[in-house]
Amino acid sequence: MNLENYSKQVWDVVVLGGGLAGAAAATEAARSGLKVLLLERRPVMAWELCWAHAPRLTGGDGELYHELQRRLSRAGLPDPTRTDPAICEIVLDEIWENIRFCRLHHVQPVRLVTQGQTASCVIAAGKSGQMTFRARCFIDATENGLFWKQAGASIARRAAENGRFSVFFWLHVPQARSAKLGHIGSARNVVLIPGPWENCLELAFTMRNASVSAARAALPDVLGEARKTIPPDSIVTHTSPELLPLSKTKLAGDVYTPHPFVKNLFGAGLWLIEQPEVERLAGALLAAGACAGRAAASAASNFQEPPESSESAQVAPPRYECDILVAGAGTAGAIAALAAARRHHRVAVLEAGTAPGGIATTGGIHSYCVGLPGGIQDEVDRRVAALAPLFGPPEMVSGFHPEAKKAALDIMLREAKVDLRYGIMLVGAVSKQVEGLVRTAPDTSAVRRIQEAVTASAEGSATWSARVFIDCTGDADLAAWTGARCTFGRESDGLPHAYSLSSGRILDGKMRIVNFDAGYTDPTDAADLTRARYDAVKLYRRPAYTANERPTYI
């Protein structure tokens, strides 16, 4: 289905957010035979398992919870309640092939449009622009209750928003090891616990009201202390791309009944349930989502098909400003930000993902194939090399260690006082014509100047103004949004470069890259990016996995 068809449909249920609660809600609603659409800004669903490393799958309920436990057991995990992030993503995709609902990634819902006590549509934004999705019922499964608050819900209880960060090690000699290391710098309650496989160990700690960037900045001290306890030849295979939320400010309401002021809006999330223990968090979110999904499915027939809407996202405060705005925190964006900030400018970097370094870190391509040394890049390489022994013996890693590079870049950006923000999508730009200036022949169109970048995130819409803008996005998104001339694909037939969904693997005791061409995709189209992700995940399917035959991360 192309993106336009998603917007033309009238859905029975639209789920806003694809975490565990949203995934369970969509699963239950789809089992009732309803047309269900789920919107998620990340490229993955169930991110609390696949990205934030929720450690256990216990104490839950609902179709998705029980089926996931069954499938994980079949996949070869010694304990199906002890989750492996990569295997979870593969298995979950298999489940959703049988329980059909539509998923659309790289899209951030920003505004729920209501008429009286009924919501008629949600407006979302992404790389493809602004989109409107109509439905009879909506489920707010966002991580912070964005639409529950938009609709007027009050705060029931405030809470500090603490998060859990984790690091996975591969061990040459399997061993079950547990240890409490206490507090190390800003990291609290540092523990070592057995991983999901016999040759796997997890190091976890909590951060108080902190970001994943702060967690990476704490890693050198934490790993330095942990190395006194774990074998010296162990290798860090991956860290959690996001903090696992352990607590949220609770909003008024519950998962069984609709919103007090919007009768076709249901909710499911950590912000609507009693705070569970970390071992039961994944199960609690799945159970909450299942309840909300069943409630919305029962109510959907009570609401009429909503009319077409011409409403806009209505970008509202907050409005931010800086001297220099860098769009994208890949290798180019991180180094551009460092160069500008070291010249005493106020620099902000907006990144849709959760780490700096782009293809070299989150892309998993941790070796150089072209280029010349010099400048800040040499400094980055030195910092990565200095941190590398904490992540594993350098001779046992192909190229540089991607997690060491994430940490080095995050630390360097913090030292330069860069305002680095993750999870923020660039969805538009405001520009104006510069009077008296035109391009040179043969194109004599007017020259334009960017005034503001328009963004969408878990907090909704915002605008960013700056004196200078630097476009370091992978697809020149800011330039394109401003009206710059562009081409697509190669000149002969417009075919883009093949895409990959790389992964990690330990082979002969060495951390290696698994990289392959998975096909072609339109990187400007959220629907095609969604399709491409799941087509590529299918290539990792196996009847079962073992401790030595598995992707360590995807």
C-alpha positions in Angstrom: 0.0 0.0 0.0 1.4 3.4 -0.9 1.3 6.4 1.5 -1.6 8.1 -0.2 -3.8 5.0 0.3 -3.0 4.9 4.0 -4.4 8.5 4.2 -7.5 7.8 2.0 -8.7 4.8 4.1 -11.1 5.2 7.0 -9.7 2.9 9.7 -11.6 1.3 12.5 -8.7 1.9 14.9 -5.6 3.9 14.6 -2.9 3.2 17.2 -0.6 6.1 18.0 2.7 4.6 19.0 4.3 1.3 18.3 5.9 0.3 21.6 4.8 -2.8 23.5 1.5 -1.3 24.6 0.7 -0.1 21.0 1.7 -3.4 19.5 -0.5 -5.4 21.9 -3.4 -3.0 21.3 -3.1 -3.3 17.5 -2.9 -7.1 17.8 -6.1 -7.4 19.9 -8.0 -5.0 17.7 -6.9 -6.7 14.5 -8.0 -10.1 15.9 -11.5 -8.7 16.0 -11.4 -8.4 12.3 -11.1 -4.6 12.3 -9.0 -2.4 10.0 -6.1 -1.3 12.1 -3.3 1.1 11.4 -0.3 1.7 13.7 1.9 4.8 13.5 5.4 4.8 14.9 8.3 7.3 14.4 11.0 4.7 15.0 12.0 2.0 12.4 11.1 -0.8 14.9 8.0 -1.8 16.9 8.1 -3.0 20.5 11.1 -0.7 21.1 11.1 -1.4 24.8 12.2 -4.9 24.0 14.1 -4.5 20.7 15.9 -1.2 21.5 15.6 -0.5 25.3 16.4 -4.1 26.3 13.5 -4.8 28.8 15.2 -7.8 30.5 12.2 -10.1 31.1 8.9 -11.1 29.7 6.8 -12.0 32.7 3.6 -11.1 34.4 1.8 -10.1 31.2 -1.4 -11.0 29.4 -3.0 -10.8 26.0 -2.6 -12.6 22.6 0.8 -11.0 21.8 2.3 -11.7 25.2 1.5 -15.4 25.1 2.4 -15.9 21.5 5.7 -14.1 21.9 6.7 -16.4 24.8 5.7 -19.5 22.7 7.8 -18.3 19.7 10.8 -17.3 21.8 10.8 -20.8 23.3 10.7 -22.3 19.8 13.5 -20.0 18.6 15.9 -21.7 20.9 16.2 -19.3 23.9 17.0 -21.4 27.0 14.5 -19.3 29.0 11.7 -17.7 26.9 11.1 -15.1 29.7 14.7 -13.8 29.3 14.5 -11.7 26.2 17.1 -11.2 23.4 16.5 -7.9 21.5 17.5 -9.1 18.0 15.5 -12.4 18.2 12.5 -10.5 19.6 12.4 -8.3 16.5 12.6 -11.3 14.1 10.0 -13.3 16.0 7.5 -10.4 16.5 7.5 -9.8 12.7 6.6 -13.5 12.2 3.7 -13.1 14.6 2.3 -10.0 12.9 2.3 -11.8 9.5 -0.5 -14.0 10.9 -2.3 -11.3 12.8 -2.6 -8.7 10.1 -2.7 -4.9 10.7 -1.0 -2.1 8.8 2.2 -0.6 10.2 3.7 2.8 9.1 7.1 3.8 10.5 9.1 7.0 10.2 5.8 8.9 11.0 5.2 11.0 14.1 1.6 11.8 15.1 1.4 15.4 16.3 -2.2 16.5 16.6 -5.5 14.8 17.4 -8.4 16.6 15.7 -11.7 16.5 17.7 -15.2 17.6 17.1 -17.1 17.9 20.4 -16.4 14.8 22.3 -15.3 12.7 19.3 -11.9 12.5 17.6 -12.1 12.5 13.8 -8.6 12.2 12.6 -4.9 12.4 13.6 -2.4 14.5 11.8 1.1 13.1 11.5 4.3 14.3 9.9 7.3 12.6 8.4 9.7 12.6 5.5 6.8 12.5 3.1 5.2 15.6 4.6 2.0 16.1 6.6 -0.6 13.3 6.5 -4.1 12.9 7.9 -5.5 9.5 9.1 -9.2 9.1 9.9 -10.6 6.5 12.2 -13.6 5.5 14.3 -11.4 5.0 17.4 -7.9 6.0 18.4 -5.5 4.5 21.0 -2.8 6.7 22.5 0.1 4.4 23.0 2.8 7.1 23.0 5.6 6.9 25.5 4.3 10.1 27.3 0.6 10.2 26.8 0.9 13.1 24.2 -2.7 12.9 23.0 -4.2 12.0 26.4 -2.7 15.3 27.6 -3.8 17.2 24.4 -7.4 16.1 25.1 -7.3 17.6 28.6 -6.4 14.8 31.0 -5.0 15.9 34.3 -1.9 14.7 36.1 -2.7 12.1 38.7 0.8 11.7 40.2 4.1 13.2 39.3 7.2 11.0 39.1 10.9 11.4 38.3 11.4 9.8 34.8 14.3 7.4 35.4 15.7 5.1 32.8 17.7 1.9 32.5 20.7 1.5 30.2 22.3 -1.9 29.4 25.4 -3.3 27.7 25.6 -6.9 26.3 28.9 -8.9 26.4 29.9 -12.0 24.5 31.9 -14.4 26.6 34.5 -16.9 25.3 33.8 -19.2 28.2 30.1 -19.5 29.1 29.5 -18.6 32.8 26.5 -17.5 34.8 27.7 -14.5 36.7 25.9 -11.9 38.9 27.3 -9.0 40.8 26.1 -5.7 42.3 28.6 -2.9 41.6 26.6 -0.1 43.3 26.8 3.5 42.1 29.6 4.5 39.7 29.6 8.2 38.9 26.2 9.2 37.6 25.2 5.6 37.0 23.1 4.2 39.8 22.5 0.6 40.9 25.0 -1.0 38.5 24.5 -4.7 38.2 25.9 -7.6 36.2 23.3 -10.3 35.4 23.3 -13.4 33.1 22.2 -12.7 29.6 19.6 -14.6 27.5 22.3 -17.0 26.2 24.9 -19.0 28.2 27.7 -17.0 26.5 26.1 -13.6 27.1 26.3 -11.2 30.1 24.3 -8.0 30.7 25.6 -4.9 32.5 22.8 -2.6 33.5 22.4 0.7 35.4 19.9 3.4 35.9 20.0 7.1 35.2 18.0 9.7 37.0 16.1 12.1 34.7 18.8 11.6 32.1 19.2 11.0 28.4 20.8 8.1 26.5 23.6 10.5 25.7 24.3 10.9 29.4 24.3 7.2 29.8 26.9 6.8 27.1 29.0 9.5 28.8 28.9 7.4 32.0 30.1 4.3 30.2 33.9 4.7 30.5 33.7 4.8 34.3 31.1 2.0 34.5 33.0 -0.3 32.0 36.3 0.4 33.8 34.9 -0.8 37.1 33.0 -3.8 35.4 36.2 -5.0 33.7 37.6 -5.8 37.2 34.9 -8.4 37.5 34.3 -9.9 34.0 36.8 -11.8 31.8 39.2 -9.5 30.0 38.6 -11.2 26.6 34.8 -10.5 26.7 33.5 -8.3 23.9 30.7 -5.7 24.1 28.4 -6.7 21.2 25.9 -3.8 21.6 24.3 -1.3 24.0 20.7 -0.2 24.3 19.8 2.5 21.7 17.3 4.0 24.1 16.8 4.1 27.9 14.2 1.8 29.2 11.7 4.1 31.0 11.2 2.9 34.6 8.7 5.5 35.7 6.5 8.1 34.2 4.3 10.9 35.5 0.8 9.2 35.8 -2.2 10.8 34.0 -5.8 10.5 35.1 -7.6 7.5 33.5 -7.2 3.8 32.9 -6.8 1.3 30.1 -10.3 0.0 30.3 -12.4 3.1 29.6 -12.1 6.0 27.1 -10.7 9.4 27.8 -13.0 11.5 30.1 -13.5 14.1 27.4 -13.0 12.3 24.1 -15.2 9.2 24.0 -13.4 7.4 21.1 -9.9 7.9 22.5 -8.4 5.0 24.5 -5.0 4.9 26.2 -2.2 2.4 27.1 1.2 3.2 28.4 3.4 3.4 31.5 1.8 6.8 32.1 -1.6 5.2 32.7 -0.8 2.1 34.9 0.8 1.5 38.3 4.6 1.4 38.0 5.8 -2.2 37.7 9.2 -3.7 38.7 11.7 -3.7 35.8 11.4 -7.5 35.4 7.6 -7.1 34.9 7.6 -3.9 32.9 7.4 -5.6 29.4 4.6 -7.8 30.5 2.7 -5.0 32.2 2.9 -2.9 29.0 1.6 -5.8 26.9 -1.2 -6.4 29.3 -2.2 -2.7 29.3 -2.1 -2.6 25.5 -4.3 -5.7 25.2 -6.9 -4.2 27.5 -7.0 -0.9 25.5 -7.1 -2.8 22.2 -10.1 -4.9 23.3 -11.9 -1.8 24.6 -11.4 0.2 21.4 -12.4 -2.8 19.3 -15.7 -3.1 21.2 -16.4 0.6 20.9 -15.5 1.2 17.2 -18.9 0.2 15.8 -20.5 2.8 18.0 -18.9 5.7 16.1 -19.7 6.8 12.5 -17.2 7.2 9.7 -15.6 10.6 10.2 -15.7 13.1 7.4 -12.7 14.2 5.4 -10.6 16.8 7.1 -8.5 19.7 5.8 -7.0 20.5 9.2 -3.3 21.2 9.5 -0.8 20.3 12.2 -0.9 23.8 13.6 2.7 24.1 14.7 2.6 25.8 18.1 5.2 26.6 20.7 7.8 25.6 21.7 9.9 27.6 19.3 13.7 27.2 19.6 16.6 29.2 18.3 20.4 28.9 18.0 23.2 30.3 16.0 23.8 27.2 13.9 21.4 24.3 13.4 22.8 21.0 12.2 20.3 18.6 10.8 21.5 15.0 11.3 24.1 13.7 13.8 25.9 11.2 11.5 29.6 11.4 11.0 29.3 14.6 8.9 26.8 16.2 11.3 28.7 15.3 14.5 32.0 16.8 13.1 30.2 19.9 11.7 28.7 20.5 15.1 32.1 20.1 16.8 33.8 22.5 14.4 31.1 25.1 14.9 30.8 24.8 18.7 34.5 25.1 19.2 34.3 28.5 17.6 32.0 29.5 20.4 28.7 29.4 18.5 25.4 28.1 20.0 25.0 24.9 18.1 22.0 22.5 18.1 22.0 19.1 16.4 18.7 17.4 15.6 18.8 13.6 15.0 15.9 11.3 14.2 17.8 8.3 15.6 19.2 7.7 19.1 23.0 8.0 18.6 25.7 10.0 16.7 27.8 8.5 13.9 25.2 7.4 11.5 26.1 4.5 9.2 29.4 4.0 11.2 27.6 3.3 14.5 23.9 2.6 14.3 24.3 1.5 10.7 26.8 -1.1 11.9 29.4 -0.4 9.2 32.3 0.0 11.5 35.3 0.1 9.1 36.6 2.6 6.6 36.5 1.9 2.9 37.4 5.3 1.3 38.6 8.7 2.5 41.6 10.5 3.7 42.7 11.2 7.3 42.9 14.6 8.8 41.3 17.3 11.0 38.7 16.5 13.7 38.2 12.9 12.2 41.7 12.1 13.4 40.8 13.3 16.9 37.6 11.2 16.9 39.7 8.1 15.9 42.1 8.8 18.7 39.3 9.1 21.2 37.6 5.9 19.9 41.0 4.0 20.1 41.4 5.2 23.7 38.0 3.9 24.7 38.1 0.7 22.6 39.8 -1.6 25.2 36.9 -1.0 27.6 34.6 -2.5 24.9 36.8 -5.5 24.1 40.3 -6.4 23.0 40.8 -4.3 19.8 42.3 -7.2 17.9 39.0 -9.1 18.4 36.9 -6.4 16.6 36.8 -5.9 12.8 37.5 -2.2 12.2 36.6 0.1 15.0 34.1 -0.7 17.7 30.8 1.0 16.8 29.7 1.3 20.5 33.1 2.9 21.4 32.5 5.4 18.6 29.0 6.3 19.8 30.4 7.0 23.2 33.3 9.0 22.0 31.2 11.2 19.8 28.5 11.7 22.5 31.2 12.7 25.0 33.0 15.1 22.6 29.7 16.8 21.7 28.9 17.2 25.4 32.3 18.6 26.1 31.8 21.2 23.2 28.4 22.1 24.9 26.4 21.2 21.8 22.6 21.0 22.3 22.2 17.5 20.9 18.6 16.1 20.7 17.6 12.6 19.6 14.3 11.3 18.4 13.5 14.5 16.4 12.4 14.2 12.8 12.8 17.0 10.3 9.4 17.3 8.6 9.5 20.7 6.9 11.1 24.1 6.5 10.0 27.7 6.2 12.0 29.9 3.7 11.6 33.2 2.0 12.9 34.7 -1.3 16.0 36.9 -1.0 15.1 40.1 -2.8 17.4 41.0 -5.7 19.2 37.6 -5.9 18.7 34.9 -8.6 20.6 31.9 -9.5 23.0 32.0 -12.4 22.0 30.9 -15.9 20.6 28.6 -17.1 18.4 28.4 -13.9 17.5 32.0 -13.1 15.0 31.2 -10.3 15.0 33.2 -7.1 17.4 32.5 -4.2 15.7 31.5 -1.0 16.9 31.7 2.6 15.8 29.3 5.4 14.0 30.9 8.3 12.9 27.9 10.3 13.2 24.1 10.3 9.9 22.3 11.3 10.3 19.2 13.5 8.2 16.5 15.0 9.0 14.4 18.1 7.4 12.6 21.0 6.6 16.0 22.4 4.8 17.1 19.2 5.6 19.8 16.7 8.2 22.6 17.1 10.1 25.1 15.0 13.8 25.9 15.1 15.3 29.2 13.8 19.0 29.8 13.3 21.4 32.2 11.6 23.0 29.3 9.6 21.6 25.8 8.8 23.8 22.8 7.9 22.1 19.9 6.2 23.8 16.7 7.2 20.8 14.4 6.7 21.3 11.3 4.6 18.9 12.4 1.9 19.5 16.2 2.0 16.0 16.6 3.6 16.5 20.2 4.7 17.6 21.3 1.3 14.8 19.5 -0.4 12.2 21.0 2.0 13.5 24.4 1.2 13.0 23.9 -2.6 16.5 23.0 -3.7 16.8 21.3 -7.1 17.4 17.6 -6.7 17.6 14.3 -8.6 16.6 10.8 -7.6 18.7 7.8 -8.2 21.2 7.2 -11.1 20.8 9.2 -14.3 20.1 6.2 -16.6 16.9 4.9 -14.9 16.4 6.6 -11.5 17.3 3.5 -9.5 18.6 4.3 -6.0 21.5 2.6 -4.4 20.6 -0.8 -2.8 19.9 -0.7 0.9 21.2 -2.9 3.7 20.0 -4.0 7.1 23.3 -4.9 8.7 23.8 -6.8 11.9 26.5 -8.0 14.3 27.9 -11.5 14.8 30.7 -13.1 16.7 32.6 -15.4 14.4 35.8 -17.2 15.5 35.8 -15.1 18.6 35.8 -11.8 16.7 33.1 -9.2 16.3 32.1 -8.9 12.6 29.7 -7.0 10.4 27.0 -8.9 8.5 26.2 -6.6 5.5 24.3 -7.4 2.3 22.2 -5.7 -0.3 18.5 -6.3 0.6 16.9 -4.6 -2.3 15.9 -1.0 -3.2 13.7 1.6 -1.5 12.6 5.1 -1.8 14.2 6.9 1.2 11.8 9.8 0.9 8.7 7.6 1.3 7.7 6.4 4.8 5.5 3.6 3.4 8.4 2.2 1.3 10.9 2.5 4.1 8.5 0.5 6.3 8.2 -2.2 3.6 11.9 -2.3 3.2 12.6 -2.8 6.9 10.3 -5.8 7.1 11.5 -7.3 3.9 15.0 -7.2 5.2 14.1 -8.5 8.7 12.7 -11.6 7.0 16.1 -12.5 5.7 17.2 -13.1 9.3 14.6 -15.7 10.0 15.7 -19.2 11.0 13.8 -22.2 12.5 15.9 -21.7 15.6 19.0 -19.9 16.9 21.9 -20.9 19.2 24.3 -19.1 21.4 26.9 -19.2 18.7 24.6 -18.9 15.6 22.5 -15.7 16.0 22.7 -12.0 15.2 23.9 -10.1 18.3 22.1 -7.0 17.1 20.2 -5.8 14.0 
